[in-house]
Amino acid sequence: MLSLTFLVHTTQFQLPYLFPVQPLISSKPRSRVKLETNSSSNPSNLPCFSRREPSHNTTHLVNRHVSSSIEKQDHDSSDLPLIYQFVDPNVLALWLQCCCTVKDVRRLHAFSLKYLGNSVTFINNNLVSSYLKFGKLIEARKVFEKMPSQNVVSWTTVISGYMRFGLEEEALSLFKESIDNGVRANHKTFVCVLKLCSKKIETHLGRQIHACIVKGNWRNLIVDSAIVYFYAQCDDLSDAFRAFGRMPERDVVSWTTMITACSQQGHIEEAVLLFSDMLSHGFSPNEVTLCSVLKACGEKRDLKFGRQLHSSIVKKIVKDDVFIGSSLVDMYAKCGKIIDSRKVFDLMGKRNTVTWTSIIAGYAQNGMGQEAITLFRLMRTRKVLSNSLTIVSILSACGSVEALQTGKEIHAQVIKNSASSNIHIGSTLIWFYCKCKSYFYASNVLQTMPARDVVSWTAIISGCTRLGHESEALEFLKIMLREGIEPNPYTYSSSLKACAKLKAIIHGKSIHSFVNKTASFSNVVVGSSLINMYSKCGYVNEAVRVFNGMKERNLVSWKAMILCYARNGQCKEALQIMYRMKAEGVEIDDYIHSTVLSACGDSEWNVEISSEVLLQ
């Protein structure tokens, strides 16, 4: 919001009046009272478009006198042309900015229409801005529509207002309309529209705006930061890094934008390196920066660096607040230090929903479901509101300890609060009921969900497989594919386990053909499940082909192949795989050894024998 800087040459501050003090009767012509401003004729310096805010005292004085001054003039409006020449639009603009209620704005609006008509563009711009400030979008739009002439400031203000109300489609439509009307955007318009593109992930339009900025030489620190933010929000980190690298100057906001983007998109190493680079350039982190870096430390399990940041916060290098405290709770929990996480939680003077959710999720993730449930009950007694992440976390805790009754109570609250349409909560409920061996409830949740994603389907398929409902699991897979939802590696793995239990080789081969057409083909979990499926169905040659075609193998893959040979009576081949496994540096655990010995009791496992001999 912009404000005029009024320099009133009086010994004490006096409120500027829309009309001068009643002049003395004199033969001399009356002179108009003028107030000095930075630029009385430049709309860009007007109150609603300045970076400076009026002081509290000024606001108080304006609101104290606004009504009386207007009412005083309402008593005598016989000489409108004379009054009009004494009305100072600059002071009216100041008053509009200082209004504390929408009622004051409406009165000043009426005053403006009465004495100035509808012709002063910058007054109308301030009216639009003032109505938007109080959430009166319809009234702001009416003023905008009735303006005889609209400039770039008018369009930028109303577009920004629609964005603030979450009406991105309408804001985008208004921007296109401004282009059709020949309005040339300025740097504030570009920043506004780039934020709009970030919200709607309008990559094509955002790139066009970027090109216009470069072509029109509109670049500055704020515009460049908006470009970086746009690319980061569109998950285009390479272009975000490119725009960031071309910035002639940077501030803490631009650094934080990049660090946050890397942290949110899973590029943990880059986030930590950027933070170190930021410090080396002499920038001090703000609260948002630290929250993003602490998140990165939690994801990376980098406890050492996380403790260093905690130490800096304790030393008051940055302001300690509830968001940083919540990030510390989350970081320690993800690093497996739940005791340290609880210490931070207990020492926090102020906690919010995020704080409680972080500690509840921490207990759930560390296998302490009962403690998480206890904390959730305490949270409810403290009247702290839950969000969807809180519900997901506490349901995970209930599932881990099979607390069916508590989970049902939470489910009832979800239905009561009309949150059952949330796809994340729905998927977690399916997982929870399957963990508690309540297939009927899990199936009902799936059927009542208005929208289902790959996580929802994977939860029910894996749950059915685990509970012995293999046929239902395969049926759910068919419905999922019919709905056009592509399975992920975990969906394929669970379905292949169902095929293995049923010895359903036809279904297994069908799934294998689907997998070959997707990126999941190279996934080590899917490969291991395929080997296991073919092994259980007695198709050793197909299992060998899958094993030899795997680009990456882990302990599970080796174990599946060894067991495949052992179960099907091919003991020599099982021993060969064991030697090959040892030659590649993979440790052979007791389970593999005992399984092979039990299946091939008359064979000898000689750890000293040359692997080259057996592999011939």
C-alpha positions in Angstrom: 0.0 0.0 0.0 1.3 3.4 -1.0 1.1 6.6 1.1 1.8 10.2 0.6 4.3 11.9 2.8 2.7 15.1 4.0 5.1 17.8 5.3 2.9 20.0 7.4 4.7 23.1 8.5 3.3 23.6 11.9 4.8 23.4 15.4 2.6 20.5 16.2 1.0 17.9 14.0 -2.3 19.0 12.5 -4.7 16.8 10.6 -5.0 18.0 6.9 -8.6 19.0 6.1 -10.4 18.4 2.9 -11.5 22.1 3.1 -9.5 25.1 4.3 -10.4 26.9 7.6 -13.3 29.4 7.0 -11.5 32.5 5.8 -11.9 35.9 7.4 -14.0 38.4 5.6 -11.6 40.4 3.5 -11.4 42.1 0.1 -8.3 40.1 -0.7 -8.9 37.0 -2.9 -8.9 33.8 -1.0 -5.9 31.6 -1.6 -6.1 27.8 -1.7 -4.5 26.0 1.2 -1.8 23.6 -0.2 0.0 20.8 1.4 3.5 19.8 0.3 3.8 16.3 -1.1 6.5 14.3 -2.8 4.6 14.5 -6.0 1.0 15.6 -5.9 0.4 14.8 -9.6 2.1 11.5 -9.8 -0.4 8.6 -9.3 2.4 6.2 -8.4 3.0 8.2 -5.2 -0.6 7.9 -4.1 -1.5 6.6 -0.7 -2.7 3.1 -1.7 0.4 2.5 -3.8 3.2 3.6 -1.5 5.5 1.4 0.6 5.1 3.8 3.6 2.3 3.3 6.1 0.8 6.2 8.0 1.7 6.4 11.7 -0.7 5.1 14.3 -1.3 8.7 15.6 -2.1 10.0 12.1 -4.6 7.1 11.6 -6.2 7.9 15.0 -6.6 11.6 14.2 -8.0 11.0 10.8 -10.6 8.5 12.0 -11.5 10.9 14.9 -12.2 13.8 12.5 -13.3 12.2 9.3 -17.0 12.0 10.1 -17.3 15.5 11.6 -15.6 17.2 8.7 -17.8 15.5 6.1 -21.0 16.1 8.1 -20.0 19.8 8.6 -19.9 20.3 4.8 -23.1 18.4 4.3 -25.0 21.2 6.1 -24.1 23.7 3.5 -23.6 22.5 -0.1 -25.1 25.6 -1.8 -21.9 26.6 -3.6 -20.6 23.3 -5.2 -18.3 24.9 -7.7 -16.6 27.0 -5.0 -16.4 23.9 -2.7 -15.0 21.8 -5.5 -12.0 24.1 -6.0 -11.1 23.8 -2.3 -11.3 19.9 -2.2 -7.8 18.5 -2.0 -7.8 15.0 -3.7 -4.4 14.2 -2.1 -5.8 14.7 1.4 -8.9 12.6 0.4 -6.5 9.8 -0.7 -4.7 10.0 2.7 -8.0 9.7 4.5 -9.0 6.7 2.5 -5.8 5.0 3.4 -6.3 5.8 7.1 -9.9 4.4 7.3 -10.3 1.8 10.0 -13.7 0.6 9.0 -15.5 0.0 5.8 -18.2 2.5 7.0 -15.6 5.3 6.8 -14.6 4.2 3.3 -18.2 4.4 2.2 -18.7 7.8 3.6 -15.6 9.1 1.9 -16.7 7.4 -1.2 -20.0 9.3 -1.0 -18.2 12.5 -0.3 -15.9 12.0 -3.3 -18.9 11.3 -5.7 -20.6 14.4 -4.4 -17.8 16.9 -4.7 -15.3 15.3 -7.2 -17.6 13.2 -9.3 -16.1 10.1 -10.8 -13.3 11.6 -12.7 -10.2 11.5 -10.5 -8.5 8.2 -11.4 -6.1 8.0 -8.5 -8.9 8.6 -6.0 -10.8 5.7 -7.6 -7.7 3.5 -7.4 -7.5 4.3 -3.6 -11.2 3.5 -3.3 -10.7 0.1 -4.9 -7.7 -0.6 -2.7 -9.6 0.5 0.5 -12.6 -1.7 -0.3 -10.3 -4.7 -1.0 -8.5 -4.0 2.3 -11.8 -4.7 4.1 -12.7 -7.7 2.0 -15.4 -5.9 0.0 -14.6 -7.3 -3.4 -18.0 -6.6 -5.0 -17.9 -2.9 -4.1 -14.3 -2.7 -5.2 -15.3 -4.2 -8.6 -18.2 -1.7 -8.9 -15.9 1.2 -8.4 -13.4 -0.2 -11.0 -16.2 -0.8 -13.5 -17.5 2.7 -13.2 -14.2 4.4 -13.6 -14.2 6.6 -16.8 -10.5 5.7 -17.3 -8.5 2.9 -15.9 -4.7 2.9 -15.8 -2.1 0.2 -15.1 -2.5 0.9 -11.3 -6.2 0.3 -11.5 -5.8 -3.1 -13.3 -3.0 -4.2 -11.0 -4.9 -3.4 -7.9 -8.1 -5.3 -8.9 -6.1 -8.3 -10.2 -4.2 -8.5 -6.9 -7.5 -8.2 -5.0 -9.0 -11.2 -6.9 -5.8 -13.2 -6.2 -6.1 -12.4 -2.5 -9.5 -13.9 -2.4 -8.3 -17.1 -4.2 -10.1 -16.3 -7.4 -7.2 -17.1 -9.7 -9.3 -17.8 -12.8 -11.0 -14.4 -12.5 -7.7 -12.7 -11.9 -6.2 -14.3 -15.0 -9.2 -13.3 -17.0 -8.8 -9.7 -15.8 -5.1 -9.7 -16.8 -6.0 -10.9 -20.3 -8.7 -8.2 -20.5 -6.2 -5.5 -19.5 -3.9 -6.7 -22.4 -6.9 -6.5 -24.8 -7.5 -2.9 -23.6 -4.0 -1.9 -24.5 -2.8 -1.4 -20.9 1.0 -1.7 -20.7 2.0 -3.7 -17.6 4.6 -2.4 -15.2 6.9 -4.2 -12.8 4.2 -4.5 -10.1 1.8 -6.0 -12.6 4.5 -8.5 -13.7 5.2 -9.5 -10.1 1.4 -9.9 -9.4 0.9 -12.1 -12.5 4.0 -14.2 -11.9 2.5 -15.0 -8.4 -0.8 -15.9 -10.2 1.1 -18.2 -12.6 2.8 -19.8 -9.6 -0.5 -20.6 -8.0 -2.1 -22.0 -11.1 1.1 -23.6 -12.5 0.6 -21.6 -15.7 4.1 -22.4 -17.0 3.5 -21.2 -20.6 2.1 -17.8 -19.5 4.8 -17.4 -16.8 7.6 -17.9 -19.4 5.9 -15.3 -21.7 5.9 -12.9 -18.7 9.6 -13.6 -18.1 10.3 -12.9 -21.8 8.4 -9.5 -21.6 10.4 -8.6 -18.4 13.7 -9.2 -20.1 12.6 -7.5 -23.4 11.2 -4.5 -21.6 14.1 -4.2 -19.1 11.8 -4.4 -16.1 14.3 -6.4 -14.0 15.0 -5.5 -10.4 15.5 -7.4 -7.2 11.8 -7.9 -6.5 10.9 -8.9 -10.1 13.9 -11.3 -10.3 12.9 -12.9 -7.0 9.3 -13.4 -8.4 10.8 -15.1 -11.4 12.8 -17.5 -9.3 9.7 -18.2 -7.1 7.6 -18.9 -10.2 10.0 -21.5 -11.6 10.4 -23.0 -8.1 6.7 -23.4 -7.6 6.3 -25.0 -11.0 8.9 -27.6 -10.0 11.3 -26.4 -12.6 14.4 -26.2 -10.4 16.8 -26.0 -13.3 15.2 -22.8 -14.6 14.9 -21.5 -11.1 18.6 -22.0 -10.5 19.3 -20.4 -13.9 17.3 -17.3 -13.0 18.8 -17.2 -9.6 22.3 -17.4 -11.0 21.6 -14.4 -13.3 20.5 -12.1 -10.5 22.9 -9.2 -10.3 22.0 -8.8 -6.6 20.2 -11.1 -4.1 18.6 -10.7 -0.7 17.5 -13.1 2.0 14.1 -13.5 0.3 15.7 -14.8 -3.0 18.1 -17.1 -1.1 15.2 -18.4 1.0 13.1 -19.1 -2.1 15.7 -21.3 -3.6 16.5 -23.1 -0.3 12.7 -23.7 0.4 12.2 -25.0 -3.2 15.1 -27.5 -2.9 13.9 -28.7 0.5 10.3 -29.2 -0.6 11.2 -31.0 -3.8 13.6 -33.4 -2.0 16.9 -31.9 -3.1 18.2 -32.0 0.4 22.0 -31.7 -0.5 21.4 -28.6 -2.6 19.3 -27.0 0.1 22.0 -27.4 2.7 24.7 -26.2 0.3 22.7 -23.2 -0.7 22.3 -22.3 3.0 26.0 -22.5 3.6 26.6 -20.4 0.5 24.1 -17.8 1.7 25.9 -17.5 5.1 29.3 -17.2 3.3 27.9 -14.2 1.3 27.1 -12.5 4.6 23.3 -12.9 4.7 21.6 -13.7 8.0 18.8 -16.3 7.7 15.2 -15.4 8.7 12.6 -17.7 10.3 11.4 -19.1 7.0 15.0 -19.9 5.9 15.7 -21.8 9.1 12.4 -23.7 8.9 13.3 -24.9 5.4 16.9 -25.9 6.3 15.6 -27.8 9.4 13.2 -29.6 7.2 16.1 -30.6 4.9 18.1 -31.8 8.0 15.2 -33.9 9.0 14.8 -35.5 5.6 18.5 -36.1 5.3 18.8 -37.3 8.9 21.6 -34.8 9.3 21.5 -34.6 13.1 24.9 -32.9 13.5 23.9 -29.9 11.3 20.5 -29.8 12.8 22.0 -29.5 16.3 24.3 -26.6 15.1 21.2 -24.7 13.8 19.5 -25.4 17.1 22.5 -23.9 18.9 22.3 -20.8 16.8 18.7 -20.4 17.6 19.3 -20.7 21.3 22.0 -18.0 21.0 19.3 -15.7 19.5 21.1 -15.3 16.2 17.6 -15.4 14.8 14.3 -14.8 16.5 12.9 -17.9 18.2 9.2 -18.4 17.3 6.6 -21.1 17.2 7.4 -22.1 13.6 11.1 -22.6 14.3 10.2 -24.6 17.4 7.8 -26.8 15.4 10.5 -27.4 12.8 13.0 -28.4 15.5 10.4 -30.9 16.9 10.0 -32.3 13.5 13.7 -32.5 12.7 14.6 -34.3 15.9 11.7 -36.8 15.4 12.8 -37.6 11.9 16.4 -38.1 13.1 15.1 -40.7 15.6 15.7 -38.5 18.6 12.2 -38.5 20.0 13.4 -37.6 23.5 15.1 -34.4 22.2 12.0 -33.7 20.2 9.9 -33.9 23.3 12.3 -31.6 25.2 11.9 -28.9 22.6 8.2 -29.4 22.6 7.9 -29.1 26.4 10.1 -26.0 26.5 8.1 -24.1 23.9 6.2 -21.2 25.4 3.7 -21.2 22.6 2.5 -24.1 20.5 0.1 -24.3 17.5 -1.5 -27.1 15.5 1.7 -27.7 13.5 3.7 -28.2 16.8 1.3 -30.7 18.2 1.1 -32.5 14.8 4.9 -32.7 14.6 5.3 -34.4 18.0 2.4 -36.8 17.4 3.8 -37.7 14.0 7.2 -38.1 15.6 5.9 -40.6 18.1 4.0 -42.5 15.4 7.1 -42.7 13.1 9.3 -44.0 15.9 6.9 -46.8 16.8 5.5 -45.2 19.9 1.8 -45.2 18.9 0.4 -45.2 22.5 2.4 -42.1 23.4 1.1 -40.4 20.3 -2.5 -41.2 21.2 -2.0 -39.9 24.8 -0.6 -36.6 23.3 -3.5 -36.4 20.9 -6.0 -36.6 23.8 -4.1 -33.9 25.7 -4.2 -31.8 22.5 -8.0 -32.1 22.5 -8.3 -31.2 26.1 -6.3 -28.0 25.4 -8.8 -27.1 22.7 -6.2 -27.1 19.9 -7.7 -27.5 16.5 -6.6 -30.5 14.4 -5.8 -30.3 10.7 -5.7 -33.1 8.1 -2.1 -33.9 8.9 -2.9 -34.3 12.5 -5.7 -36.8 11.6 -3.3 -38.7 9.3 -0.6 -38.8 12.0 -2.9 -40.0 14.8 -4.5 -42.7 12.5 -1.0 -43.9 11.7 -0.3 -44.2 15.4 -3.6 -46.1 16.0 -2.7 -48.5 13.2 0.7 -49.2 14.5 -0.7 -50.4 17.9 -4.0 -51.7 16.4 -6.0 -49.3 18.5 -9.3 -50.0 16.6 -11.7 -48.3 19.0 -9.7 -45.0 19.2 -9.4 -45.0 15.4 -13.1 -45.5 15.0 -13.7 -42.5 17.3 -11.4 -40.4 15.1 -13.2 -41.6 12.0 -16.5 -40.5 13.6 -15.1 -37.0 14.2 -13.9 -37.0 10.6 -17.4 -37.7 9.3 -18.9 -35.1 11.7 -16.5 -32.4 10.5 -17.2 -33.3 6.9 -13.5 -34.1 6.3 -14.2 -37.6 4.9 -13.8 -36.3 1.3 -10.1 -35.5 2.0 -8.2 -38.1 -0.1 -5.2 -38.3 2.3 -7.4 -39.0 5.3 -9.4 -41.5 3.3 -6.3 -43.4 2.2 -5.0 -43.4 5.8 -8.3 -44.8 7.1 -8.1 -47.6 4.6 -4.6 -48.4 5.8 -5.6 -48.2 9.4 -8.6 -50.6 9.1 -6.4 -53.1 7.2 -3.8 -52.9 9.9 -6.5 -53.6 12.5 -7.7 -56.6 10.4 -11.0 -54.9 9.6 -11.3 -55.5 5.9 -15.1 -54.7 5.8 -14.5 -51.2 7.2 -11.6 -50.6 4.9 -13.6 -51.6 1.8 -16.5 -49.3 2.9 -14.2 -46.3 3.2 -12.8 -46.9 -0.3 -16.3 -47.2 -1.7 -17.5 -43.9 -0.1 -14.5 -41.9 -1.2 -15.5 -39.3 -3.8 -12.1 -39.4 -5.4 -9.4 -42.1 -5.1 -5.7 -41.9 -6.1 -2.9 -44.5 -6.4 -2.3 -44.3 -2.6 -5.9 -45.2 -1.8 -5.9 -48.2 -4.2 -2.4 -49.4 -3.0 -3.6 -49.2 0.6 -6.6 -51.5 -0.1 -4.6 -53.9 -2.4 -1.7 -54.3 0.1 -4.2 -54.6 3.0 -6.2 -57.4 1.2 -3.0 -59.3 0.4 -1.8 -59.1 4.0 -5.2 -60.2 5.3 -5.5 -63.2 3.0 -8.0 -61.7 0.6 -5.8 -62.2 -2.5 -8.7 -62.5 -5.0 -10.2 -59.2 -3.8 -6.8 -57.6 -4.1 -6.5 -58.6 -7.8 -10.1 -57.5 -8.4 -9.3 -54.0 -6.9 -6.3 -53.8 -9.2 -8.6 -54.4 -12.2 -11.0 -51.6 -11.1 -8.0 -49.3 -10.5 -6.7 -49.9 -14.1 -10.2 -49.4 -15.5 -10.4 -46.0 -13.8 -7.3 -45.0 -15.6 -5.0 -44.8 -12.5 -1.5 -46.0 -13.1 -0.1 -48.2 -10.3 3.1 -47.4 -8.6 5.9 -49.9 -7.7 4.2 -50.7 -4.3 0.9 -51.4 -6.0 2.6 -53.9 -8.4 4.6 -55.5 -5.6 1.4 -56.1 -3.5 -0.5 -57.5 -6.5 2.4 -59.8 -7.3 2.4 -61.1 -3.7 -1.3 -61.9 -4.1 -0.5 -63.8 -7.3 2.3 -65.7 -5.5 0.0 -66.7 -2.7 -2.7 -67.9 -5.2 -0.2 -69.3 -7.5 -2.1 -67.4 -10.2 0.6 -67.5 -12.9 -1.7 -66.0 -15.6 -2.5 -63.0 -13.5 1.2 -62.7 -12.6 2.3 -62.8 -16.2 -0.3 -60.2 -17.1 1.0 -57.8 -14.4 4.5 -58.5 -15.6 3.5 -57.3 -19.1 2.1 -54.2 -17.7 5.2 -53.5 -15.6 7.4 -53.9 -18.7 5.7 -50.9 -20.3 6.3 -48.6 -17.3 9.2 -47.1 -15.4 8.5 -49.5 -12.5 10.2 -52.3 -14.6 13.6 -51.1 -13.3 12.4 -50.8 -9.7 14.2 -53.3 -7.4 11.1 -53.9 -5.2 9.0 -54.9 -8.3 11.9 -57.1 -9.6 12.1 -58.9 -6.3 8.3 -59.5 -6.2 8.4 -60.9 -9.8 11.1 -63.4 -8.8 9.1 -64.4 -5.7 5.9 -64.8 -7.8 7.6 -66.9 -10.5 9.3 -68.9 -7.7 6.1 -69.7 -5.9 4.4 -70.7 -9.2 7.4 -73.0 -10.1 8.6 -71.0 -13.1 12.3 -71.0 -12.3 13.5 -70.0 -15.8 11.3 -66.8 -15.9 12.6 -65.9 -12.4 16.2 -66.3 -13.6 15.5 -64.0 -16.6 14.0 -61.3 -14.3 17.0 -61.6 -11.9 19.6 -61.4 -14.7 17.8 -58.4 -16.3 17.7 -56.4 -13.1 20.0 -53.2 -13.3 20.1 -53.0 -9.5 19.8 -55.7 -6.8 19.5 -55.6 -3.1 19.5 -58.3 -0.3 15.8 -59.1 -1.0 16.5 -59.8 -4.7 19.4 -62.1 -3.9 17.4 -63.9 -1.2 14.4 -64.3 -3.5 16.6 -65.9 -6.2 18.4 -68.3 -3.8 15.0 -69.4 -2.3 13.6 -69.8 -5.8 16.3 -72.4 -6.6 16.2 -74.0 -3.1 12.4 -74.4 -3.1 12.4 -76.0 -6.6 15.1 -78.5 -5.7 18.0 -76.9 -7.7 20.5 -76.9 -4.8 23.6 -76.5 -6.9 22.2 -73.4 -8.5 21.2 -72.1 -5.1 24.8 -72.6 -3.8 26.2 -70.9 -7.0 24.0 -67.8 -6.3 25.3 -67.8 -2.7 28.9 -67.8 -3.9 28.1 -65.1 -6.5 26.4 -63.1 -3.8 29.5 -63.4 -1.6 31.8 -62.5 -4.5 29.8 -59.2 -5.1 30.3 -58.2 -1.5 26.7 -58.9 -0.3 26.5 -60.3 3.2 24.8 -63.7 3.6 22.6 -63.7 6.7 21.6 -66.7 8.8 18.1 -66.9 7.3 19.5 -67.6 3.8 22.1 -70.1 5.1 19.6 -72.0 7.2 17.0 -72.1 4.4 19.4 -73.4 1.8 20.8 -76.0 4.3 17.2 -77.2 5.2 16.2 -77.5 1.5 19.5 -79.0 0.4 20.6 -80.9 3.4 23.1 -83.2 1.7 24.9 -80.3 0.0 27.9 -78.6 1.7 28.5 -74.9 2.0 32.3 -74.4 1.9 33.1 -70.8 2.6 36.7 -71.4 1.5 36.0 -72.8 -1.9 36.8 -70.6 -4.9 33.8 -68.8 -6.2 35.3 -69.0 -9.7 35.1 -72.8 -9.6 31.4 -72.9 -8.7 30.5 -70.1 -11.2 32.0 -72.0 -14.1 
